[in-house]
């Protein structure tokens, strides 16, 4: 069976031809380290404001970008 990302020959971030299969659902660029995941899942995000016009944000608990600010949401 062909890898689902086989049609993608070049890294979408840097354009390198070193865009290689990392695992059954991802390709990784050997030049810049960018990883592209095949993940056709639906997700949602919310913009929640209070009476002071402040936006609710969360701190990511898991990688990628663990510890950074994010909006509330997730896969559905």
N, C-alpha and C positions, 0 to 999 in steps of 0.2 A: 504494500500500500504506500502511495506517495505521501510525503510529509505535507501537512496542510499549508505550510508556508513556502513550499517549493517555488511557486511563481515569483516570489520576491527575491530578486537576485542582488539587489544593492541595499545597503544600510539606509533607512529613511532619515537618519540623523546627519551622517557625514558623507554619504554617497559611496562609501568603500565597497569594493567587490568582495571583501573578506567577511561577508554576511553568512555565517555558517550555522548549521543545525546544532542547537544546544541540548535539546531533549525533545520528547514527542509533541510538545506544545509550544516550543519557542525556538527562535533563532537569535544568535548573538553576533555582534560585530567585533571581530578580532582587532580592529583598528581603534575604535573609540569606546568599546565596552557596552554600547547600547544593547538592551535586550528587548525583543519584540515578542509578546505572547499572543498565541492564537486563543482567544477567549471570547467567543460570541455570546456573552451573557448580558442580560439587561441589568442596568443599575439605575439608582435614583439618588438625588441630592435635594436637600431642603435649605431654603433661606428663611431663617427664623429670626424675626426682629422683636424687640421688646418696646415698651412705651417710650423709652429714651432713644429710640432709633439705633440701638446697639445690635449688632449681628452676633448670633450664637455660633461659636466655633468649637471644635473638639481638638484634642491632641491625639495624633495617631499612636496606637499602642503596638502596632505590628509593622514590619517591613512590607513594602518599600516606604521609605521616608518616615520611619519610626521617629516619634517625638516632634514632628512638625505639625503645624496647625492645618486643620481640614474642616470641611463642612460636614454636618451630619448626613449620613446616607449609607448606601450599601447595595449589595446585589439583591435582586428580587426573583 
